[in-house]
Amino acid sequence: MAEERLIDDDKDKKYRFRINEKGEEELVIDEGEGEDSVHEEAEISFDEAASEAELFYGGEDAPLTEEMGEKFTALTQNAREEVANARYSTALESIVKAQEICPSDGELCALRLEAYTSDFSDYADKILPEAVKAARQVARFSSPSCREELCARAGSELKGMIAQLRAQAEEVGRVNEEKKSERATVFLAARKKAFVRFLFAALPFAVFLVLACCFSTMMYSDTTGRFIVLTAVFGGLAFIALIVLAFMARFLNIAARRVRLNRDNSRTEIGREYIALTDRMNALQEIYDCLSK
């Protein structure tokens, strides 16, 4: 009865759903709140859903808040000083933090490339991938005057290294191709021989198998049992030929695999040297292209 009275007392009240602070729907009694309150509740979680980057920096064209602008300026100034003092690892820490605030700043992209290359004096293999990424950012975000200044500082040395690497890669590539041709002659001959042996093993297997199948279809037509014997004989010969064929197939597979591997530069020391020289040359060429575009 108490439950019925509670329902009777509340029957004239209005009910609605709202979103609570946990993002869940809950039923509440509308005691006459206006439309402004409803709209206010509907806007819950907009700021909660926004990330810190969206709050302080909305994208490449969005302005920074005063606080984030000051932080960005301090980080950029610190990175510039660290690069000037040849403390490149420390400079990169500030650059990474600053780019989290404003990734499209052209000066910052140029500083990042300078830090990775030790002010264009060291292009170690371990940092080249990151240097290439930084150069791509320079090509995208830095001004033409900035790229021109960087190219004036680094372009001459880059062109010299690229030319030297190209000459080395051509020489190593020529030797590599000669070695591959010498090995290919041996491997192709071995593959041809293995293929011929495979055919010689496959032919008797096919003949014995066909004969065994033929005699098996009529082995009960002769009361003397001759066809039964012939079926068993040719079946046994086909089984032996199958074993031989399996060995020949294995030899053929090995020979064919050697021919394929011989074409792969990563399988030989000189081939790996050629790959390394080519990759380094291409990386330096991309950095130069990004600065000179």
LUMGULUM-598578 format. One line per 4 residues: number of its first residue (from 1); their letters; for each residue x, y, z of N, C-alpha, C. Coordinates in nm, 2 decimals. Example, Ala and Ser with C-alpha at 12.3 -4.5 7.8 and 13.67 -1.06 7.14 Angstrom:
% residues 2
1> AS> 1.32/-0.57/0.78/1.23/-0.45/0.78/1.32/-0.33/0.78  1.28/-0.22/0.71/1.37/-0.11/0.71/1.29/0.00/0.79
//
This chain:
% residues 293
1> MAEE> 0.08/-0.12/0.00/0.00/0.00/0.00/0.09/0.13/0.00  0.20/0.12/0.07/0.29/0.23/0.07/0.34/0.26/-0.07  0.37/0.16/-0.14/0.42/0.17/-0.28/0.31/0.24/-0.37  0.18/0.20/-0.35/0.07/0.26/-0.43/0.06/0.41/-0.39
5> RLID> 0.07/0.45/-0.26/0.06/0.59/-0.23/0.18/0.67/-0.29  0.29/0.61/-0.29/0.41/0.68/-0.35/0.38/0.71/-0.50  0.33/0.61/-0.57/0.30/0.63/-0.71/0.19/0.74/-0.73  0.09/0.74/-0.64/-0.02/0.84/-0.65/0.03/0.98/-0.63
9> DDKD> 0.13/0.99/-0.53/0.18/1.12/-0.50/0.26/1.18/-0.61  0.33/1.09/-0.69/0.42/1.13/-0.79/0.36/1.13/-0.93  0.23/1.10/-0.94/0.18/1.08/-1.08/0.17/1.21/-1.16  0.16/1.33/-1.09/0.15/1.45/-1.16/0.29/1.52/-1.19
13> KKYR> 0.39/1.45/-1.14/0.53/1.50/-1.17/0.58/1.46/-1.30  0.67/1.53/-1.36/0.73/1.50/-1.49/0.87/1.43/-1.47  0.89/1.33/-1.55/1.01/1.26/-1.55/1.09/1.28/-1.68  1.22/1.28/-1.67/1.31/1.28/-1.79/1.44/1.21/-1.76
17> FRIN> 1.51/1.18/-1.86/1.64/1.12/-1.85/1.75/1.23/-1.87  1.86/1.21/-1.80/1.97/1.30/-1.82/2.10/1.22/-1.81  2.21/1.28/-1.86/2.34/1.21/-1.86/2.42/1.26/-1.73  2.45/1.17/-1.64/2.53/1.20/-1.52/2.68/1.22/-1.55
21> EKGE> 2.75/1.25/-1.45/2.90/1.27/-1.47/2.97/1.15/-1.51  2.92/1.03/-1.50/2.98/0.91/-1.55/2.94/0.87/-1.69  2.86/0.96/-1.75/2.82/0.93/-1.89/2.70/0.83/-1.90  2.63/0.81/-1.78/2.52/0.71/-1.78/2.39/0.79/-1.78
25> EELV> 2.29/0.72/-1.84/2.15/0.78/-1.83/2.09/0.75/-1.70  2.03/0.85/-1.64/1.96/0.83/-1.51/1.82/0.91/-1.52  1.72/0.85/-1.45/1.59/0.91/-1.45/1.58/1.01/-1.33  1.53/1.13/-1.36/1.52/1.23/-1.26/1.38/1.29/-1.27
29> IDEG> 1.34/1.36/-1.16/1.21/1.43/-1.16/1.23/1.57/-1.20  1.15/1.61/-1.30/1.16/1.75/-1.35/1.07/1.84/-1.26  1.14/1.92/-1.18/1.06/2.01/-1.09/1.05/2.15/-1.14  1.05/2.16/-1.27/1.02/2.29/-1.32/1.14/2.37/-1.37
33> EGED> 1.25/2.29/-1.39/1.37/2.36/-1.45/1.35/2.40/-1.59  1.40/2.51/-1.63/1.38/2.56/-1.76/1.46/2.49/-1.87  1.44/2.54/-1.99/1.51/2.48/-2.11/1.66/2.51/-2.10  1.70/2.62/-2.03/1.84/2.65/-2.03/1.92/2.54/-1.95
37> SVHE> 1.85/2.48/-1.85/1.92/2.38/-1.77/1.93/2.25/-1.85  1.83/2.22/-1.94/1.83/2.10/-2.02/1.95/2.11/-2.12  1.96/2.23/-2.18/2.06/2.25/-2.28/2.20/2.24/-2.21  2.21/2.29/-2.09/2.34/2.29/-2.02/2.38/2.14/-1.99
41> EAEI> 2.28/2.06/-1.95/2.31/1.92/-1.93/2.35/1.84/-2.06  2.29/1.88/-2.17/2.32/1.82/-2.29/2.46/1.84/-2.34  2.52/1.95/-2.29/2.65/1.98/-2.33/2.76/1.92/-2.24  2.72/1.83/-2.15/2.82/1.77/-2.06/2.90/1.68/-2.14
45> SFDE> 3.03/1.67/-2.11/3.13/1.58/-2.16/3.20/1.63/-2.29  3.16/1.76/-2.33/3.23/1.81/-2.45/3.38/1.84/-2.41  3.39/1.91/-2.30/3.53/1.95/-2.26/3.60/1.82/-2.20  3.52/1.73/-2.15/3.59/1.61/-2.09/3.64/1.52/-2.21
49> AASE> 3.57/1.52/-2.32/3.62/1.44/-2.44/3.74/1.50/-2.51  3.75/1.63/-2.49/3.86/1.70/-2.57/3.99/1.66/-2.50  4.09/1.63/-2.58/4.23/1.60/-2.53/4.30/1.73/-2.50  4.41/1.72/-2.43/4.48/1.84/-2.39/4.53/1.91/-2.51
53> AELF> 4.57/1.84/-2.62/4.62/1.91/-2.74/4.51/1.99/-2.80  4.38/1.93/-2.80/4.27/2.00/-2.86/4.23/2.13/-2.78  4.25/2.12/-2.65/4.22/2.23/-2.57/4.32/2.35/-2.59  4.44/2.32/-2.59/4.54/2.42/-2.60/4.58/2.45/-2.74
57> YGGE> 4.57/2.35/-2.83/4.62/2.37/-2.97/4.53/2.29/-3.06  4.45/2.35/-3.14/4.35/2.28/-3.21/4.39/2.22/-3.34  4.52/2.24/-3.38/4.57/2.19/-3.51/4.67/2.29/-3.57  4.71/2.26/-3.69/4.82/2.34/-3.75/4.79/2.49/-3.76
61> DAPL> 4.67/2.52/-3.78/4.63/2.66/-3.80/4.56/2.73/-3.68  4.55/2.65/-3.57/4.48/2.71/-3.45/4.58/2.78/-3.37  4.54/2.89/-3.30/4.63/2.97/-3.22/4.65/2.90/-3.09  4.77/2.94/-3.03/4.80/2.88/-2.90/4.75/2.97/-2.79
65> TEEM> 4.72/2.91/-2.67/4.68/2.99/-2.56/4.81/3.06/-2.51  4.79/3.16/-2.43/4.91/3.24/-2.38/5.00/3.15/-2.30  4.95/3.06/-2.21/5.03/2.98/-2.13/5.11/2.88/-2.22  5.04/2.82/-2.32/5.11/2.72/-2.41/5.21/2.79/-2.50
69> GEKF> 5.17/2.92/-2.54/5.26/2.99/-2.62/5.39/3.02/-2.55  5.38/3.06/-2.42/5.50/3.09/-2.34/5.59/2.96/-2.33  5.52/2.85/-2.30/5.59/2.72/-2.29/5.66/2.69/-2.42  5.59/2.71/-2.53/5.65/2.67/-2.66/5.77/2.76/-2.69
73> TALT> 5.76/2.89/-2.66/5.87/2.98/-2.68/5.99/2.95/-2.60  5.97/2.91/-2.47/6.08/2.87/-2.38/6.15/2.74/-2.43  6.07/2.65/-2.47/6.13/2.52/-2.52/6.21/2.55/-2.65  6.15/2.63/-2.74/6.22/2.66/-2.87/6.35/2.73/-2.84
77> QNAR> 6.35/2.83/-2.75/6.47/2.90/-2.72/6.57/2.81/-2.65  6.53/2.72/-2.57/6.62/2.63/-2.50/6.68/2.53/-2.61  6.60/2.49/-2.70/6.65/2.40/-2.81/6.75/2.47/-2.89  6.73/2.60/-2.92/6.82/2.68/-3.01/6.95/2.69/-2.94
81> EEVA> 6.95/2.72/-2.81/7.07/2.73/-2.73/7.15/2.60/-2.72  7.08/2.49/-2.70/7.14/2.36/-2.69/7.21/2.32/-2.82  7.15/2.35/-2.93/7.21/2.32/-3.06/7.33/2.41/-3.08  7.32/2.54/-3.04/7.44/2.62/-3.06/7.56/2.58/-2.97
85> NARY> 7.53/2.51/-2.86/7.63/2.46/-2.77/7.67/2.32/-2.80  7.62/2.26/-2.91/7.65/2.12/-2.95/7.60/2.02/-2.85  7.49/2.05/-2.78/7.43/1.95/-2.69/7.30/1.90/-2.76  7.32/1.82/-2.86/7.22/1.78/-2.95/7.11/1.69/-2.88
89> STAL> 7.15/1.60/-2.80/7.06/1.51/-2.73/6.96/1.59/-2.64  7.02/1.68/-2.57/6.93/1.77/-2.48/6.84/1.85/-2.57  6.90/1.90/-2.68/6.81/1.99/-2.77/6.70/1.91/-2.82  6.72/1.78/-2.86/6.61/1.70/-2.91/6.50/1.68/-2.81
93> ESIV> 6.53/1.67/-2.68/6.43/1.66/-2.58/6.34/1.78/-2.58  6.39/1.90/-2.59/6.31/2.02/-2.59/6.23/2.03/-2.72  6.30/1.99/-2.83/6.23/1.99/-2.96/6.11/1.90/-2.97  6.12/1.78/-2.91/6.01/1.69/-2.91/5.89/1.74/-2.83
97> KAQE> 5.92/1.80/-2.72/5.82/1.86/-2.63/5.75/1.98/-2.70  5.83/2.06/-2.77/5.78/2.18/-2.84/5.69/2.14/-2.96  5.73/2.03/-3.03/5.65/1.99/-3.14/5.52/1.92/-3.10  5.51/1.88/-2.98/5.38/1.83/-2.93/5.28/1.94/-2.92
101> ICPS> 5.33/2.06/-2.90/5.25/2.18/-2.89/5.22/2.24/-3.03  5.32/2.25/-3.11/5.31/2.31/-3.24/5.39/2.23/-3.34  5.34/2.12/-3.40/5.43/2.04/-3.49/5.46/2.11/-3.62  5.39/2.22/-3.66/5.41/2.28/-3.79/5.50/2.40/-3.79
105> DGEL> 5.57/2.42/-3.68/5.66/2.54/-3.67/5.78/2.51/-3.76  5.81/2.59/-3.86/5.92/2.56/-3.96/6.05/2.57/-3.89  6.07/2.67/-3.80/6.20/2.69/-3.74/6.23/2.56/-3.65  6.13/2.51/-3.58/6.15/2.40/-3.50/6.19/2.27/-3.58
109> CALR> 6.13/2.26/-3.70/6.16/2.15/-3.78/6.30/2.15/-3.83  6.35/2.28/-3.86/6.49/2.30/-3.90/6.58/2.26/-3.79  6.55/2.30/-3.67/6.63/2.27/-3.55/6.64/2.12/-3.53  6.53/2.05/-3.55/6.53/1.91/-3.53/6.63/1.84/-3.63
113> LEAY> 6.63/1.89/-3.75/6.72/1.83/-3.85/6.86/1.86/-3.81  6.89/1.98/-3.77/7.02/2.02/-3.72/7.07/1.93/-3.61  6.98/1.91/-3.51/7.01/1.83/-3.39/7.04/1.68/-3.43  6.96/1.63/-3.52/6.99/1.49/-3.56/7.12/1.47/-3.64
117> TSDF> 7.16/1.57/-3.71/7.28/1.56/-3.80/7.40/1.63/-3.73  7.38/1.67/-3.61/7.49/1.74/-3.54/7.54/1.86/-3.62  7.44/1.94/-3.65/7.46/2.06/-3.72/7.52/2.03/-3.86  7.47/1.93/-3.92/7.51/1.89/-4.06/7.65/1.84/-4.07
121> SDYA> 7.70/1.78/-3.96/7.84/1.74/-3.96/7.85/1.58/-3.95  7.74/1.52/-3.91/7.74/1.37/-3.89/7.61/1.31/-3.94  7.63/1.22/-4.03/7.51/1.15/-4.08/7.52/1.00/-4.05  7.53/0.97/-3.93/7.54/0.83/-3.89/7.43/0.74/-3.93
125> DKIL> 7.45/0.62/-3.97/7.35/0.53/-4.02/7.23/0.51/-3.92  7.26/0.51/-3.79/7.16/0.49/-3.69/7.06/0.60/-3.68  7.10/0.73/-3.72/7.01/0.84/-3.71/6.95/0.88/-3.84  7.00/0.82/-3.95/6.95/0.86/-4.08/6.80/0.85/-4.10
129> PEAV> 6.74/0.74/-4.06/6.59/0.74/-4.07/6.52/0.86/-4.00  6.56/0.90/-3.88/6.50/1.01/-3.82/6.54/1.14/-3.89  6.66/1.15/-3.94/6.70/1.27/-4.01/6.62/1.29/-4.14  6.59/1.18/-4.20/6.50/1.18/-4.32/6.36/1.23/-4.29
133> KAAR> 6.31/1.18/-4.17/6.18/1.23/-4.13/6.18/1.38/-4.10  6.29/1.42/-4.03/6.30/1.57/-4.00/6.31/1.65/-4.13  6.38/1.60/-4.23/6.40/1.67/-4.36/6.26/1.68/-4.43  6.18/1.58/-4.42/6.05/1.58/-4.48/5.96/1.69/-4.41
137> QVAR> 5.98/1.71/-4.27/5.90/1.81/-4.20/5.95/1.95/-4.25  6.08/1.96/-4.27/6.14/2.09/-4.32/6.08/2.12/-4.46  6.07/2.02/-4.54/6.02/2.05/-4.68/5.87/2.09/-4.67  5.80/2.04/-4.57/5.66/2.07/-4.56/5.63/2.20/-4.49
141> FSSP> 5.70/2.23/-4.38/5.66/2.34/-4.29/5.76/2.46/-4.30  5.88/2.44/-4.33/5.98/2.55/-4.33/5.96/2.64/-4.45  6.00/2.76/-4.43/5.98/2.86/-4.54/6.09/2.84/-4.64  6.07/2.89/-4.76/6.17/2.88/-4.87/6.30/2.94/-4.83
145> SCRE> 6.30/3.05/-4.76/6.42/3.11/-4.71/6.50/3.03/-4.61  6.42/2.96/-4.52/6.49/2.87/-4.43/6.55/2.75/-4.50  6.48/2.69/-4.59/6.53/2.58/-4.66/6.66/2.62/-4.75  6.65/2.74/-4.80/6.76/2.79/-4.88/6.89/2.81/-4.79
149> ELCA> 6.87/2.86/-4.67/6.98/2.88/-4.58/7.04/2.74/-4.53  6.95/2.64/-4.51/6.99/2.51/-4.47/7.07/2.44/-4.58  7.02/2.46/-4.70/7.08/2.40/-4.82/7.22/2.46/-4.84  7.23/2.59/-4.82/7.36/2.66/-4.83/7.46/2.60/-4.74
153> RAGS> 7.42/2.57/-4.62/7.51/2.52/-4.51/7.54/2.37/-4.54  7.44/2.29/-4.58/7.46/2.15/-4.59/7.47/2.09/-4.73  7.42/2.16/-4.83/7.41/2.11/-4.96/7.54/2.06/-5.03  7.64/2.14/-5.01/7.77/2.11/-5.08/7.82/1.97/-5.02
157> ELKG> 7.82/1.96/-4.89/7.87/1.84/-4.83/7.78/1.72/-4.87  7.65/1.74/-4.87/7.56/1.63/-4.90/7.59/1.58/-5.05  7.60/1.68/-5.14/7.63/1.64/-5.28/7.76/1.56/-5.29  7.86/1.60/-5.22/7.99/1.53/-5.22/7.97/1.39/-5.17
161> MIAQ> 7.90/1.37/-5.06/7.88/1.24/-5.00/7.80/1.15/-5.10  7.70/1.21/-5.15/7.61/1.14/-5.25/7.69/1.09/-5.37  7.77/1.18/-5.42/7.85/1.14/-5.54/7.95/1.03/-5.50  8.01/1.04/-5.39/8.11/0.93/-5.34/8.04/0.80/-5.32
165> LRAQ> 7.92/0.80/-5.26/7.84/0.68/-5.23/7.79/0.62/-5.37  7.76/0.70/-5.46/7.71/0.65/-5.59/7.82/0.58/-5.66  7.94/0.64/-5.65/8.06/0.57/-5.72/8.09/0.44/-5.65  8.09/0.44/-5.52/8.11/0.31/-5.44/8.00/0.21/-5.47
169> AEEV> 7.88/0.25/-5.47/7.77/0.16/-5.50/7.78/0.10/-5.64  7.82/0.18/-5.73/7.83/0.13/-5.87/7.94/0.02/-5.88  8.05/0.05/-5.81/8.16/-0.05/-5.82/8.13/-0.18/-5.75  8.07/-0.16/-5.62/8.03/-0.28/-5.55/7.92/-0.35/-5.62
173> GRVN> 7.83/-0.28/-5.68/7.72/-0.34/-5.76/7.77/-0.42/-5.88  7.87/-0.36/-5.95/7.93/-0.43/-6.06/8.00/-0.56/-6.02  8.07/-0.56/-5.91/8.14/-0.68/-5.86/8.03/-0.78/-5.82  7.93/-0.73/-5.75/7.82/-0.82/-5.70/7.75/-0.89/-5.82
177> EEKK> 7.73/-0.82/-5.93/7.66/-0.88/-6.04/7.75/-0.98/-6.11  7.88/-0.95/-6.11/7.98/-1.05/-6.17/7.97/-1.18/-6.08  7.98/-1.17/-5.95/7.98/-1.29/-5.87/7.85/-1.36/-5.88  7.74/-1.29/-5.89/7.61/-1.35/-5.91/7.60/-1.43/-6.04
181> SERA> 7.66/-1.37/-6.15/7.66/-1.44/-6.28/7.74/-1.56/-6.28  7.86/-1.56/-6.21/7.94/-1.68/-6.19/7.86/-1.79/-6.12  7.80/-1.75/-6.01/7.72/-1.85/-5.94/7.60/-1.90/-6.01  7.54/-1.81/-6.09/7.42/-1.85/-6.16/7.45/-1.95/-6.27
185> TVFL> 7.57/-1.95/-6.33/7.60/-2.05/-6.43/7.61/-2.19/-6.36  7.66/-2.20/-6.25/7.67/-2.33/-6.17/7.53/-2.37/-6.13  7.46/-2.28/-6.07/7.33/-2.31/-6.01/7.23/-2.35/-6.12  7.23/-2.28/-6.23/7.14/-2.31/-6.34/7.17/-2.45/-6.40
189> AARK> 7.30/-2.48/-6.42/7.33/-2.61/-6.47/7.29/-2.72/-6.37  7.30/-2.70/-6.24/7.26/-2.79/-6.14/7.11/-2.81/-6.15  7.04/-2.70/-6.16/6.89/-2.71/-6.17/6.84/-2.78/-6.30  6.91/-2.76/-6.41/6.88/-2.83/-6.53/6.90/-2.98/-6.51
193> KAFV> 7.01/-3.02/-6.45/7.04/-3.16/-6.43/6.94/-3.22/-6.33  6.90/-3.15/-6.23/6.80/-3.20/-6.14/6.67/-3.22/-6.20  6.63/-3.13/-6.29/6.51/-3.14/-6.36/6.50/-3.26/-6.46  6.61/-3.28/-6.52/6.62/-3.40/-6.61/6.61/-3.53/-6.53
197> RFLF> 6.67/-3.54/-6.42/6.66/-3.65/-6.33/6.52/-3.67/-6.28  6.45/-3.55/-6.25/6.31/-3.56/-6.20/6.22/-3.62/-6.31  6.25/-3.58/-6.44/6.17/-3.63/-6.55/6.19/-3.78/-6.57  6.32/-3.82/-6.56/6.35/-3.97/-6.57/6.28/-4.05/-6.46
201> AALP> 6.27/-3.99/-6.34/6.20/-4.06/-6.23/6.05/-4.05/-6.25  6.00/-3.95/-6.30/5.85/-3.93/-6.32/5.79/-4.02/-6.43  5.87/-4.04/-6.53/5.82/-4.12/-6.65/5.79/-4.26/-6.61  5.88/-4.34/-6.55/5.85/-4.48/-6.51/5.74/-4.49/-6.40
205> FAVF> 5.74/-4.39/-6.31/5.63/-4.39/-6.21/5.50/-4.38/-6.28  5.49/-4.29/-6.38/5.36/-4.27/-6.45/5.32/-4.40/-6.52  5.42/-4.46/-6.59/5.39/-4.59/-6.67/5.35/-4.70/-6.57  5.42/-4.72/-6.46/5.39/-4.83/-6.37/5.25/-4.80/-6.31
209> LVLA> 5.22/-4.68/-6.28/5.09/-4.65/-6.21/4.98/-4.67/-6.31  4.99/-4.64/-6.43/4.89/-4.66/-6.53/4.87/-4.81/-6.56  4.98/-4.89/-6.57/4.96/-5.03/-6.58/4.90/-5.10/-6.47  4.93/-5.05/-6.35/4.87/-5.11/-6.23/4.72/-5.08/-6.22
213> CCFS> 4.69/-4.96/-6.26/4.54/-4.93/-6.26/4.47/-5.01/-6.37  4.53/-5.02/-6.48/4.46/-5.10/-6.59/4.44/-5.25/-6.55  4.54/-5.31/-6.50/4.53/-5.45/-6.46/4.44/-5.47/-6.34  4.43/-5.36/-6.26/4.34/-5.38/-6.14/4.19/-5.38/-6.18
217> TMMY> 4.16/-5.32/-6.29/4.02/-5.32/-6.34/3.98/-5.46/-6.40  4.07/-5.54/-6.43/4.03/-5.67/-6.49/4.10/-5.79/-6.42  4.15/-5.77/-6.30/4.22/-5.88/-6.24/4.13/-5.99/-6.20  4.00/-5.97/-6.18/3.91/-6.08/-6.15/3.85/-6.15/-6.28
221> SDTT> 3.88/-6.09/-6.39/3.82/-6.15/-6.52/3.90/-6.28/-6.56  4.01/-6.30/-6.51/4.09/-6.42/-6.54/4.10/-6.51/-6.42  4.05/-6.63/-6.43/4.05/-6.72/-6.31/4.19/-6.77/-6.28  4.29/-6.76/-6.37/4.42/-6.80/-6.34/4.49/-6.71/-6.24
225> GRFI> 4.44/-6.59/-6.23/4.51/-6.49/-6.13/4.62/-6.41/-6.19  4.64/-6.42/-6.33/4.75/-6.35/-6.38/4.74/-6.20/-6.36  4.62/-6.15/-6.38/4.60/-6.00/-6.37/4.62/-5.95/-6.22  4.59/-6.04/-6.13/4.62/-6.00/-5.99/4.77/-5.99/-5.96
229> VLTA> 4.84/-6.08/-6.02/4.99/-6.08/-6.00/5.05/-5.96/-6.07  5.00/-5.93/-6.19/5.05/-5.81/-6.27/5.01/-5.68/-6.20  4.89/-5.68/-6.14/4.85/-5.56/-6.06/4.95/-5.54/-5.95  4.98/-5.64/-5.87/5.06/-5.63/-5.76/5.21/-5.59/-5.80
233> VFGG> 5.25/-5.65/-5.91/5.39/-5.62/-5.95/5.40/-5.48/-5.99  5.31/-5.43/-6.08/5.32/-5.29/-6.13/5.29/-5.19/-6.02  5.20/-5.23/-5.92/5.18/-5.15/-5.81/5.30/-5.13/-5.72  5.38/-5.24/-5.70/5.50/-5.23/-5.62/5.60/-5.15/-5.69
237> LAFI> 5.62/-5.17/-5.83/5.71/-5.09/-5.90/5.68/-4.94/-5.90  5.55/-4.91/-5.91/5.50/-4.77/-5.90/5.54/-4.71/-5.76  5.53/-4.79/-5.66/5.56/-4.74/-5.52/5.71/-4.71/-5.51  5.79/-4.80/-5.57/5.94/-4.78/-5.56/5.97/-4.65/-5.65
241> ALIV> 5.91/-4.64/-5.76/5.93/-4.52/-5.85/5.89/-4.39/-5.78  5.78/-4.40/-5.70/5.74/-4.28/-5.63/5.84/-4.24/-5.52  5.91/-4.33/-5.46/6.01/-4.30/-5.36/6.13/-4.23/-5.43  6.17/-4.29/-5.55/6.27/-4.23/-5.62/6.23/-4.09/-5.67
245> LAFM> 6.11/-4.07/-5.71/6.06/-3.94/-5.76/6.06/-3.84/-5.65  6.03/-3.88/-5.53/6.03/-3.79/-5.41/6.17/-3.74/-5.39  6.27/-3.82/-5.40/6.41/-3.78/-5.38/6.45/-3.68/-5.49  6.41/-3.71/-5.62/6.45/-3.63/-5.73/6.38/-3.49/-5.72
249> ARFL> 6.25/-3.49/-5.66/6.18/-3.37/-5.64/6.25/-3.28/-5.54  6.30/-3.35/-5.43/6.38/-3.27/-5.33/6.50/-3.21/-5.39  6.58/-3.28/-5.47/6.70/-3.23/-5.53/6.66/-3.11/-5.62  6.55/-3.13/-5.70/6.51/-3.02/-5.79/6.47/-2.89/-5.71
253> NIAA> 6.40/-2.91/-5.60/6.36/-2.80/-5.51/6.49/-2.73/-5.46  6.59/-2.80/-5.41/6.71/-2.74/-5.36/6.78/-2.66/-5.47  6.79/-2.72/-5.59/6.86/-2.65/-5.70/6.79/-2.53/-5.74  6.65/-2.53/-5.74/6.57/-2.42/-5.78/6.58/-2.31/-5.67
257> RRVR> 6.59/-2.35/-5.55/6.60/-2.25/-5.44/6.73/-2.18/-5.44  6.84/-2.25/-5.48/6.97/-2.18/-5.49/6.97/-2.08/-5.60  6.90/-2.11/-5.71/6.89/-2.01/-5.82/6.82/-1.88/-5.77  6.71/-1.90/-5.69/6.63/-1.79/-5.64/6.72/-1.71/-5.54
261> LNRD> 6.78/-1.78/-5.45/6.86/-1.71/-5.35/6.98/-1.63/-5.41  7.03/-1.68/-5.52/7.14/-1.62/-5.58/7.10/-1.48/-5.63  6.97/-1.46/-5.66/6.93/-1.33/-5.70/6.90/-1.23/-5.59  6.90/-1.28/-5.47/6.88/-1.20/-5.35/7.01/-1.14/-5.29
265> NSRT> 7.02/-1.01/-5.30/7.15/-0.94/-5.25/7.17/-0.96/-5.10  7.07/-0.98/-5.03/7.08/-0.99/-4.88/7.14/-1.12/-4.84  7.16/-1.22/-4.93/7.22/-1.35/-4.90/7.37/-1.35/-4.90  7.43/-1.25/-4.95/7.58/-1.25/-4.96/7.63/-1.13/-4.89
269> EIGR> 7.76/-1.13/-4.85/7.82/-1.02/-4.78/7.83/-0.90/-4.87  7.88/-0.92/-5.00/7.89/-0.81/-5.09/7.76/-0.76/-5.13  7.66/-0.84/-5.13/7.52/-0.80/-5.17/7.47/-0.71/-5.06  7.49/-0.75/-4.93/7.45/-0.66/-4.82/7.52/-0.53/-4.82
273> EYIA> 7.65/-0.53/-4.85/7.72/-0.41/-4.86/7.66/-0.31/-4.97  7.62/-0.37/-5.08/7.56/-0.29/-5.19/7.43/-0.23/-5.14  7.35/-0.31/-5.07/7.22/-0.26/-5.02/7.25/-0.15/-4.92  7.34/-0.16/-4.83/7.37/-0.06/-4.73/7.42/0.07/-4.80
277> LTDR> 7.50/0.06/-4.90/7.55/0.18/-4.97/7.43/0.25/-5.04  7.35/0.17/-5.11/7.24/0.22/-5.18/7.14/0.29/-5.09  7.11/0.23/-4.97/7.01/0.28/-4.88/7.07/0.42/-4.82  7.19/0.42/-4.79/7.25/0.54/-4.74/7.25/0.65/-4.84
281> MNAL> 7.29/0.62/-4.96/7.29/0.72/-5.07/7.15/0.77/-5.09  7.04/0.68/-5.09/6.91/0.73/-5.12/6.86/0.82/-5.00  6.90/0.79/-4.88/6.86/0.87/-4.76/6.92/1.01/-4.77  7.05/1.02/-4.80/7.11/1.15/-4.82/7.05/1.22/-4.93
285> QEIY> 7.02/1.15/-5.04/6.96/1.22/-5.16/6.83/1.28/-5.12  6.75/1.21/-5.04/6.62/1.26/-5.00/6.63/1.38/-4.91  6.73/1.38/-4.82/6.75/1.50/-4.74/6.79/1.62/-4.82  6.88/1.60/-4.92/6.92/1.71/-5.01/6.80/1.76/-5.09
289> DCLS> 6.72/1.67/-5.14/6.60/1.71/-5.22/6.51/1.79/-5.13  6.49/1.75/-5.01/6.40/1.82/-4.92/6.44/1.97/-4.89  6.58/1.98/-4.88/6.63/2.12/-4.86/6.64/2.20/-4.98  6.65/2.14/-5.10/6.67/2.22/-5.22/6.54/2.24/-5.30
293> K> 6.43/2.19/-5.26/6.31/2.19/-5.33/6.25/2.34/-5.33
//
